[in-house]
Amino acid sequence: MNNPEHVIALLKKEDERTVRKLYDENKKGFLIFANRYNLNSEDVLDIYQDAVIALIENAKKGKIDALQSSISTYLFGIGKFMIFQKLKKEKKTFSKDDFSNLEYVDEDYNEEENNIQIILLQKALNKIGGQCKKVLQLFYYEEKNLDEIQEELGYTSKDVLKSQKSRCLKQLKDLTKEN
């Protein structure tokens, strides 16, 4: 699994040996990772299997042809998203402390580069208006849908909120490019 382009090509063909190897190599790590969310083991296994299927589908659609992370990192990201969706459906909540002991190691991770990006993002967030900050935080960090945000912030129209979110995101992107 050292050559990501080759692995992606094999995933596109649904090569059984490649799928099995990817599945087996990442299963234990994912189960350990997912254990912190207090889901039953059957649900975690179902989510893992769904994540592997989603990875294969994304490969077949060409969505990961220019993948910037490792395939394992991408797989874990899909699984993490699916876990959050399950928790959201079940109305389970979790605090920031749930993330404090996260110990998944990404071999492509560059701490210095990541810290610079975080600092640039924080500076940009401090420069945008308070309302923009609220909208983006509710949507991206608290994963609230537009209806919930509209109600919480008192927007009269969902279309107005969509436009506001789009402008705020563009402003944030522009500010991060300036630095």
MDAnalysis code that builds the backbone (N, CA, C; Angstrom):
import MDAnalysis as mda
import numpy as np

u = mda.Universe.empty(537, n_residues=179, atom_resindex=np.repeat(np.arange(179), 3), trajectory=True)
u.add_TopologyAttr("name", ["N", "CA", "C"] * 179)
u.add_TopologyAttr("resid", np.arange(1, 180))
u.add_TopologyAttr("resname", ["MET", "ASN", "ASN", "PRO", "GLU", "HIS", "VAL", "ILE", "ALA", "LEU", "LEU", "LYS", "LYS", "GLU", "ASP", "GLU", "ARG", "THR", "VAL", "ARG", "LYS", "LEU", "TYR", "ASP", "GLU", "ASN", "LYS", "LYS", "GLY", "PHE", "LEU", "ILE", "PHE", "ALA", "ASN", "ARG", "TYR", "ASN", "LEU", "ASN", "SER", "GLU", "ASP", "VAL", "LEU", "ASP", "ILE", "TYR", "GLN", "ASP", "ALA", "VAL", "ILE", "ALA", "LEU", "ILE", "GLU", "ASN", "ALA", "LYS", "LYS", "GLY", "LYS", "ILE", "ASP", "ALA", "LEU", "GLN", "SER", "SER", "ILE", "SER", "THR", "TYR", "LEU", "PHE", "GLY", "ILE", "GLY", "LYS", "PHE", "MET", "ILE", "PHE", "GLN", "LYS", "LEU", "LYS", "LYS", "GLU", "LYS", "LYS", "THR", "PHE", "SER", "LYS", "ASP", "ASP", "PHE", "SER", "ASN", "LEU", "GLU", "TYR", "VAL", "ASP", "GLU", "ASP", "TYR", "ASN", "GLU", "GLU", "GLU", "ASN", "ASN", "ILE", "GLN", "ILE", "ILE", "LEU", "LEU", "GLN", "LYS", "ALA", "LEU", "ASN", "LYS", "ILE", "GLY", "GLY", "GLN", "CYS", "LYS", "LYS", "VAL", "LEU", "GLN", "LEU", "PHE", "TYR", "TYR", "GLU", "GLU", "LYS", "ASN", "LEU", "ASP", "GLU", "ILE", "GLN", "GLU", "GLU", "LEU", "GLY", "TYR", "THR", "SER", "LYS", "ASP", "VAL", "LEU", "LYS", "SER", "GLN", "LYS", "SER", "ARG", "CYS", "LEU", "LYS", "GLN", "LEU", "LYS", "ASP", "LEU", "THR", "LYS", "GLU", "ASN"])
u.atoms.positions = np.array([
    [0.831, -1.197, 0.000],
    [0.000, 0.000, 0.000],
    [0.874, 1.259, 0.000],
    [2.090, 1.145, -0.489],
    [3.006, 2.279, -0.466],
    [2.784, 3.253, -1.608],
    [2.247, 2.791, -2.733],
    [2.041, 3.662, -3.880],
    [0.557, 4.011, -3.982],
    [0.171, 5.207, -3.483],
    [-1.250, 5.568, -3.454],
    [-1.920, 5.552, -4.831],
    [-1.217, 6.009, -5.871],
    [-1.819, 6.043, -7.202],
    [-2.168, 4.626, -7.672],
    [-1.268, 3.686, -7.391],
    [-1.495, 2.288, -7.783],
    [-2.669, 1.699, -7.000],
    [-2.704, 2.001, -5.705],
    [-3.796, 1.499, -4.861],
    [-5.131, 2.065, -5.338],
    [-5.165, 3.359, -5.641],
    [-6.395, 3.991, -6.123],
    [-6.842, 3.341, -7.431],
    [-5.888, 3.066, -8.324],
    [-6.224, 2.404, -9.591],
    [-6.825, 1.022, -9.335],
    [-6.263, 0.291, -8.376],
    [-6.795, -1.036, -8.044],
    [-8.162, -0.942, -7.374],
    [-8.357, 0.098, -6.550],
    [-9.667, 0.299, -5.917],
    [-10.728, 0.594, -6.972],
    [-10.359, 1.346, -7.997],
    [-11.303, 1.650, -9.074],
    [-11.788, 0.370, -9.759],
    [-10.896, -0.618, -9.813],
    [-11.233, -1.902, -10.429],
    [-11.864, -2.865, -9.417],
    [-12.006, -2.397, -8.176],
    [-12.523, -3.216, -7.079],
    [-11.698, -4.500, -6.914],
    [-10.382, -4.352, -7.049],
    [-9.479, -5.478, -6.882],
    [-9.655, -6.064, -5.477],
    [-10.098, -7.310, -5.433],
    [-10.473, -7.936, -4.165],
    [-9.306, -8.003, -3.176],
    [-8.121, -8.318, -3.659],
    [-6.950, -8.435, -2.778],
    [-6.594, -7.071, -2.162],
    [-6.661, -6.029, -2.962],
    [-6.357, -4.678, -2.485],
    [-7.391, -4.214, -1.464],
    [-8.663, -4.450, -1.774],
    [-9.731, -4.057, -0.853],
    [-9.565, -4.798, 0.472],
    [-9.318, -6.098, 0.417],
    [-9.152, -6.905, 1.638],
    [-7.959, -6.405, 2.454],
    [-6.840, -6.126, 1.778],
    [-5.645, -5.660, 2.479],
    [-5.891, -4.297, 3.139],
    [-6.495, -3.386, 2.408],
    [-6.829, -2.063, 2.957],
    [-7.764, -2.208, 4.150],
    [-8.769, -3.052, 3.989],
    [-9.750, -3.301, 5.053],
    [-9.050, -3.832, 6.302],
    [-8.236, -4.857, 6.137],
    [-7.570, -5.499, 7.280],
    [-6.540, -4.584, 7.949],
    [-5.785, -3.837, 7.143],
    [-4.734, -2.982, 7.697],
    [-5.281, -1.832, 8.543],
    [-6.491, -1.385, 8.247],
    [-7.039, -0.212, 8.933],
    [-8.117, -0.530, 9.962],
    [-8.601, -1.759, 9.967],
    [-9.746, -2.116, 10.819],
    [-9.444, -1.907, 12.302],
    [-8.351, -2.463, 12.793],
    [-8.044, -2.371, 14.227],
    [-7.888, -0.912, 14.658],
    [-7.142, -0.143, 13.896],
    [-6.930, 1.268, 14.230],
    [-8.236, 2.045, 14.241],
    [-9.106, 1.752, 13.274],
    [-10.384, 2.458, 13.228],
    [-11.261, 2.072, 14.411],
    [-11.294, 0.803, 14.756],
    [-12.117, 0.358, 15.887],
    [-11.641, 1.007, 17.187],
    [-10.349, 1.121, 17.355],
    [-9.803, 1.795, 18.544],
    [-10.189, 3.267, 18.523],
    [-10.005, 3.897, 17.370],
    [-10.358, 5.305, 17.212],
    [-11.837, 5.535, 17.518],
    [-12.714, 4.709, 16.957],
    [-14.160, 4.902, 17.083],
    [-14.680, 4.537, 18.468],
    [-13.931, 3.778, 19.211],
    [-14.353, 3.330, 20.541],
    [-14.642, 4.495, 21.481],
    [-13.993, 5.612, 21.280],
    [-14.168, 6.769, 22.164],
    [-15.547, 7.406, 22.073],
    [-16.317, 7.072, 21.052],
    [-17.617, 7.704, 20.845],
    [-18.785, 6.919, 21.459],
    [-18.465, 5.906, 22.213],
    [-19.468, 5.135, 22.956],
    [-20.586, 4.587, 22.082],
    [-20.228, 4.121, 20.919],
    [-21.185, 3.423, 20.070],
    [-20.997, 1.932, 20.306],
    [-22.039, 1.148, 20.066],
    [-21.843, -0.295, 20.262],
    [-20.967, -0.837, 19.138],
    [-20.332, -1.959, 19.401],
    [-19.330, -2.491, 18.471],
    [-19.932, -2.849, 17.114],
    [-21.193, -3.269, 17.078],
    [-21.840, -3.570, 15.797],
    [-21.965, -2.311, 14.946],
    [-22.367, -1.207, 15.572],
    [-22.495, 0.062, 14.841],
    [-21.148, 0.522, 14.313],
    [-20.111, 0.404, 15.131],
    [-18.773, 0.828, 14.716],
    [-18.303, -0.007, 13.529],
    [-18.532, -1.309, 13.586],
    [-18.135, -2.180, 12.484],
    [-18.929, -1.848, 11.214],
    [-20.220, -1.592, 11.373],
    [-21.040, -1.190, 10.220],
    [-20.519, 0.107, 9.609],
    [-20.186, 1.063, 10.454],
    [-19.670, 2.347, 9.973],
    [-18.355, 2.133, 9.239],
    [-17.486, 1.285, 9.788],
    [-16.201, 1.020, 9.145],
    [-16.417, 0.402, 7.760],
    [-17.306, -0.566, 7.694],
    [-17.574, -1.207, 6.408],
    [-18.171, -0.212, 5.416],
    [-19.073, 0.640, 5.888],
    [-19.646, 1.670, 5.023],
    [-18.578, 2.660, 4.556],
    [-17.634, 2.963, 5.436],
    [-16.553, 3.891, 5.073],
    [-15.668, 3.286, 3.987],
    [-15.378, 2.000, 4.099],
    [-14.567, 1.331, 3.075],
    [-15.312, 1.342, 1.745],
    [-16.607, 1.067, 1.783],
    [-17.413, 1.087, 0.555],
    [-17.420, 2.499, -0.047],
    [-17.573, 3.510, 0.805],
    [-17.558, 4.897, 0.324],
    [-16.208, 5.239, -0.299],
    [-15.130, 4.766, 0.298],
    [-13.792, 4.994, -0.244],
    [-13.687, 4.396, -1.646],
    [-14.160, 3.178, -1.812],
    [-14.108, 2.519, -3.122],
    [-14.957, 3.296, -4.131],
    [-16.152, 3.695, -3.728],
    [-17.027, 4.465, -4.617],
    [-16.378, 5.786, -5.017],
    [-15.752, 6.457, -4.049],
    [-15.070, 7.722, -4.355],
    [-13.907, 7.500, -5.316],
    [-13.208, 6.376, -5.153],
    [-12.113, 6.053, -6.068],
    [-12.666, 5.835, -7.475],
    [-13.751, 5.081, -7.580],
    [-14.350, 4.789, -8.886],
    [-14.857, 6.052, -9.575],
    [-15.306, 7.026, -8.797],
    [-15.810, 8.283, -9.356],
    [-14.691, 9.283, -9.644],
    [-13.453, 8.934, -9.275],
    [-12.323, 9.821, -9.526],
    [-12.153, 10.918, -8.488],
    [-12.881, 10.818, -7.378],
    [-12.841, 11.871, -6.365],
    [-11.539, 11.890, -5.565],
    [-10.778, 10.804, -5.594],
    [-9.545, 10.786, -4.806],
    [-8.305, 10.656, -5.690],
    [-8.454, 10.967, -6.969],
    [-7.313, 10.876, -7.879],
    [-6.174, 11.808, -7.460],
    [-6.510, 12.954, -6.901],
    [-5.491, 13.928, -6.480],
    [-5.441, 14.005, -4.954],
    [-5.553, 12.868, -4.312],
    [-5.594, 12.802, -2.848],
    [-4.319, 13.390, -2.246],
    [-4.495, 14.305, -1.265],
    [-3.363, 14.970, -0.622],
    [-2.909, 14.260, 0.653],
    [-3.764, 13.415, 1.204],
    [-3.406, 12.691, 2.425],
    [-3.190, 11.225, 2.075],
    [-2.882, 10.422, 3.075],
    [-2.771, 8.989, 2.828],
    [-4.174, 8.413, 2.660],
    [-4.264, 7.265, 2.044],
    [-5.561, 6.611, 1.859],
    [-6.161, 6.270, 3.216],
    [-5.332, 5.860, 4.168],
    [-5.822, 5.544, 5.511],
    [-6.427, 6.771, 6.179],
    [-5.771, 7.903, 6.049],
    [-6.283, 9.143, 6.632],
    [-7.629, 9.496, 6.014],
    [-7.725, 9.347, 4.714],
    [-8.972, 9.627, 4.014],
    [-10.080, 8.686, 4.501],
    [-9.755, 7.414, 4.646],
    [-10.714, 6.420, 5.134],
    [-11.189, 6.775, 6.541],
    [-10.273, 7.138, 7.410],
    [-10.638, 7.531, 8.771],
    [-11.517, 8.785, 8.755],
    [-11.232, 9.698, 7.848],
    [-12.049, 10.911, 7.734],
    [-13.483, 10.587, 7.346],
    [-13.640, 9.664, 6.407],
    [-14.987, 9.232, 6.016],
    [-15.680, 8.607, 7.220],
    [-14.969, 7.722, 7.914],
    [-15.552, 7.048, 9.077],
    [-15.922, 8.017, 10.177],
    [-15.062, 8.993, 10.420],
    [-15.336, 9.994, 11.452],
    [-16.595, 10.779, 11.107],
    [-16.735, 11.162, 9.842],
    [-17.929, 11.873, 9.395],
    [-19.171, 11.010, 9.629],
    [-19.078, 9.722, 9.305],
    [-20.216, 8.814, 9.483],
    [-20.568, 8.639, 10.970],
    [-19.543, 8.607, 11.813],
    [-19.784, 8.511, 13.264],
    [-20.547, 9.746, 13.728],
    [-20.091, 10.922, 13.308],
    [-20.755, 12.156, 13.719],
    [-22.198, 12.193, 13.229],
    [-22.420, 11.706, 12.011],
    [-23.780, 11.670, 11.489],
    [-24.662, 10.741, 12.331],
    [-24.118, 9.604, 12.729],
    [-24.877, 8.657, 13.565],
    [-25.181, 9.293, 14.923],
    [-24.181, 9.934, 15.514],
    [-24.384, 10.576, 16.814],
    [-25.415, 11.694, 16.703],
    [-25.362, 12.421, 15.598],
    [-26.309, 13.512, 15.399],
    [-27.731, 12.963, 15.276],
    [-27.874, 11.852, 14.540],
    [-29.188, 11.221, 14.404],
    [-29.711, 10.756, 15.755],
    [-28.814, 10.235, 16.568],
    [-29.214, 9.729, 17.881],
    [-29.253, 10.828, 18.925],
    [-28.931, 12.050, 18.492],
    [-28.926, 13.222, 19.387],
    [-27.948, 13.061, 20.541],
    [-26.886, 12.280, 20.304],
    [-25.840, 12.172, 21.316],
    [-24.937, 13.375, 21.164],
    [-24.488, 13.901, 22.266],
    [-23.586, 15.042, 22.199],
    [-22.220, 14.634, 22.716],
    [-21.235, 15.418, 22.370],
    [-19.895, 15.195, 22.857],
    [-19.232, 16.540, 23.028],
    [-18.301, 16.591, 23.931],
    [-17.656, 17.869, 24.231],
    [-16.291, 17.948, 23.562],
    [-15.689, 19.128, 23.668],
    [-14.341, 19.303, 23.127],
    [-13.358, 18.343, 23.790],
    [-13.621, 17.975, 25.035],
    [-12.731, 17.057, 25.751],
    [-12.664, 15.692, 25.071],
    [-13.729, 15.319, 24.344],
    [-13.726, 14.047, 23.641],
    [-12.632, 14.000, 22.590],
    [-12.194, 15.151, 22.132],
    [-11.189, 15.211, 21.083],
    [-9.776, 15.414, 21.628],
    [-9.662, 15.689, 22.919],
    [-8.359, 16.054, 23.476],
    [-7.360, 14.909, 23.477],
    [-7.828, 13.675, 23.530],
    [-6.905, 12.534, 23.588],
    [-6.787, 11.804, 22.262],
    [-7.213, 12.434, 21.189],
    [-7.149, 11.817, 19.884],
    [-5.694, 11.575, 19.508],
    [-5.353, 10.330, 19.224],
    [-3.961, 9.998, 18.975],
    [-3.748, 9.259, 17.661],
    [-4.457, 9.617, 16.639],
    [-4.230, 9.012, 15.345],
    [-3.059, 9.720, 14.680],
    [-2.116, 8.984, 14.171],
    [-0.926, 9.572, 13.577],
    [-1.025, 9.485, 12.058],
    [-0.892, 10.612, 11.411],
    [-0.909, 10.688, 9.956],
    [0.518, 10.896, 9.491],
    [1.012, 9.952, 8.694],
    [2.408, 10.071, 8.269],
    [2.648, 11.257, 7.346],
    [1.595, 11.804, 6.732],
    [1.740, 12.972, 5.867],
    [1.598, 14.279, 6.632],
    [1.354, 14.194, 7.909],
    [1.102, 15.369, 8.737],
    [2.389, 16.159, 8.949],
    [2.320, 17.458, 8.716],
    [3.447, 18.340, 8.927],
    [3.008, 19.362, 9.973],
    [3.462, 19.179, 11.216],
    [2.978, 20.001, 12.322],
    [3.272, 21.478, 12.114],
    [4.461, 21.790, 11.645],
    [4.823, 23.197, 11.458],
    [3.921, 23.862, 10.421],
    [3.701, 23.175, 9.293],
    [2.832, 23.717, 8.251],
    [1.400, 23.843, 8.763],
    [0.951, 22.844, 9.502],
    [-0.405, 22.869, 10.052],
    [-0.558, 24.021, 11.047],
    [0.431, 24.231, 11.900],
    [0.367, 25.330, 12.868],
    [0.295, 26.681, 12.170],
    [1.030, 26.840, 11.086],
    [0.999, 28.087, 10.328],
    [-0.400, 28.296, 9.749],
    [-0.986, 27.231, 9.204],
    [-2.331, 27.326, 8.641],
    [-3.353, 27.673, 9.720],
    [-3.208, 27.096, 10.882],
    [-4.129, 27.375, 11.987],
    [-4.001, 28.834, 12.417],
    [-2.788, 29.316, 12.528],
    [-2.555, 30.710, 12.918],
    [-3.161, 31.654, 11.883],
    [-2.957, 31.358, 10.591],
    [-3.529, 32.192, 9.531],
    [-5.055, 32.179, 9.593],
    [-5.626, 31.015, 9.847],
    [-7.081, 30.910, 9.949],
    [-7.595, 31.678, 11.162],
    [-6.906, 31.576, 12.285],
    [-7.327, 32.302, 13.483],
    [-7.256, 33.815, 13.264],
    [-6.194, 34.281, 12.615],
    [-6.072, 35.709, 12.321],
    [-7.205, 36.169, 11.416],
    [-7.501, 35.354, 10.397],
    [-8.575, 35.706, 9.468],
    [-9.921, 35.716, 10.184],
    [-10.143, 34.743, 11.056],
    [-11.405, 34.694, 11.812],
    [-11.564, 35.917, 12.703],
    [-10.455, 36.410, 13.253],
    [-10.519, 37.598, 14.103],
    [-10.793, 38.868, 13.306],
    [-10.514, 38.830, 11.999],
    [-10.722, 40.006, 11.157],
    [-12.142, 40.088, 10.598],
    [-12.810, 38.940, 10.459],
    [-14.162, 39.005, 9.896],
    [-15.150, 39.446, 10.965],
    [-16.292, 39.908, 10.538],
    [-17.303, 40.413, 11.467],
    [-17.865, 39.339, 12.378],
    [-18.446, 39.793, 13.452],
    [-19.004, 38.897, 14.458],
    [-20.094, 38.001, 13.914],
    [-20.954, 38.551, 13.064],
    [-22.050, 37.756, 12.506],
    [-21.496, 36.665, 11.592],
    [-20.495, 37.011, 10.788],
    [-19.863, 36.015, 9.922],
    [-19.242, 34.905, 10.761],
    [-18.569, 35.307, 11.790],
    [-17.922, 34.350, 12.679],
    [-18.957, 33.379, 13.251],
    [-20.097, 33.916, 13.702],
    [-21.159, 33.076, 14.277],
    [-21.697, 32.087, 13.248],
    [-21.978, 32.584, 12.048],
    [-22.550, 31.734, 11.004],
    [-21.596, 30.582, 10.670],
    [-20.330, 30.907, 10.447],
    [-19.358, 29.872, 10.083],
    [-19.128, 28.890, 11.227],
    [-19.070, 29.401, 12.429],
    [-18.853, 28.526, 13.585],
    [-20.026, 27.562, 13.765],
    [-21.237, 28.065, 13.666],
    [-22.408, 27.203, 13.826],
    [-22.478, 26.145, 12.720],
    [-22.137, 26.544, 11.496],
    [-22.238, 25.620, 10.376],
    [-21.105, 24.586, 10.373],
    [-19.860, 25.044, 10.518],
    [-18.724, 24.141, 10.353],
    [-18.280, 23.466, 11.645],
    [-18.303, 24.170, 12.760],
    [-17.814, 23.583, 14.004],
    [-18.910, 22.868, 14.781],
    [-20.089, 23.460, 14.795],
    [-21.185, 22.838, 15.542],
    [-22.067, 21.986, 14.643],
    [-21.746, 21.961, 13.345],
    [-22.425, 21.144, 12.348],
    [-23.942, 21.303, 12.373],
    [-24.393, 22.540, 12.540],
    [-25.828, 22.810, 12.509],
    [-26.247, 23.035, 11.060],
    [-27.477, 22.639, 10.749],
    [-27.947, 22.862, 9.387],
    [-28.475, 24.294, 9.261],
    [-28.759, 24.692, 8.047],
    [-29.152, 26.086, 7.796],
    [-30.451, 26.457, 8.511],
    [-31.389, 25.525, 8.609],
    [-32.642, 25.810, 9.321],
    [-32.382, 26.136, 10.790],
    [-31.497, 25.351, 11.419],
    [-31.170, 25.594, 12.828],
    [-30.478, 26.942, 13.010],
    [-29.566, 27.254, 12.098],
    [-28.841, 28.528, 12.178],
    [-29.800, 29.694, 11.945],
    [-30.699, 29.538, 10.975],
    [-31.678, 30.581, 10.680],
    [-32.503, 30.892, 11.921],
    [-32.943, 29.849, 12.595],
    [-33.754, 30.045, 13.802],
    [-32.926, 30.669, 14.927],
    [-31.715, 30.160, 15.120],
    [-30.872, 30.643, 16.222],
    [-30.449, 32.097, 16.046],
    [-30.135, 32.480, 14.820],
    [-29.630, 33.839, 14.585],
    [-30.713, 34.802, 14.097],
    [-31.921, 34.299, 13.903],
    [-33.038, 35.170, 13.567],
    [-33.068, 35.663, 12.132],
    [-32.528, 34.895, 11.183],
    [-32.603, 35.277, 9.778],
    [-34.043, 35.090, 9.291],
    [-34.507, 35.997, 8.463],
    [-35.886, 35.923, 7.974],
    [-36.026, 34.948, 6.809],
    [-34.935, 34.682, 6.120],
    [-34.980, 33.811, 4.944],
    [-33.750, 32.909, 4.917],
    [-33.959, 31.665, 4.514],
    [-32.839, 30.745, 4.385],
    [-31.915, 31.171, 3.245],
    [-32.490, 31.760, 2.190],
    [-31.684, 32.228, 1.067],
    [-30.735, 33.349, 1.488],
    [-31.218, 34.234, 2.349],
    [-30.372, 35.313, 2.866],
    [-29.222, 34.706, 3.673],
    [-29.534, 33.700, 4.485],
    [-28.505, 33.030, 5.289],
    [-27.486, 32.346, 4.386],
    [-27.956, 31.672, 3.334],
    [-27.033, 31.004, 2.398],
    [-26.075, 32.024, 1.773],
    [-26.631, 33.142, 1.357],
    [-25.802, 34.197, 0.750],
    [-24.793, 34.733, 1.757],
    [-25.244, 34.952, 2.992],
    [-24.368, 35.444, 4.055],
    [-23.234, 34.452, 4.298],
    [-23.564, 33.174, 4.404],
    [-22.553, 32.139, 4.645],
    [-21.545, 32.115, 3.503],
    [-22.035, 32.206, 2.282],
    [-21.160, 32.199, 1.115],
    [-20.216, 33.406, 1.126],
    [-20.752, 34.583, 1.420],
    [-19.909, 35.800, 1.478],
    [-18.874, 35.686, 2.596],
    [-19.300, 35.167, 3.739],
    [-18.395, 35.028, 4.884],
    [-17.256, 34.063, 4.558],
    [-17.599, 32.959, 3.917],
    [-16.584, 31.967, 3.560],
    [-15.601, 32.539, 2.551],
    [-16.116, 33.283, 1.570],
    [-15.243, 33.916, 0.583],
    [-14.325, 34.933, 1.267],
    [-14.901, 35.715, 2.180],
    [-14.100, 36.702, 2.914],
    [-13.003, 36.006, 3.720],
    [-13.341, 34.902, 4.367],
    [-12.356, 34.155, 5.160],
    [-11.257, 33.594, 4.264],
    [-11.640, 33.037, 3.119],
    [-10.643, 32.503, 2.174],
    [-9.714, 33.601, 1.664],
    [-10.299, 34.746, 1.329],
    [-9.504, 35.865, 0.839],
    [-8.515, 36.342, 1.905],
    [-8.975, 36.411, 3.149],
    [-8.103, 36.856, 4.232],
    [-6.966, 35.864, 4.499],
    [-7.228, 34.572, 4.350],
    [-6.158, 33.587, 4.577],
    [-5.137, 33.619, 3.443],
    [-5.573, 33.989, 2.245],
    [-4.641, 34.097, 1.113],
    [-3.744, 35.316, 1.248],
    [-4.252, 36.390, 1.874],
    [-3.474, 37.621, 2.035],
    [-2.267, 37.397, 2.932],
    [-2.437, 36.557, 3.947],
    [-1.357, 36.390, 4.939],
    [-0.306, 35.486, 4.450],
])
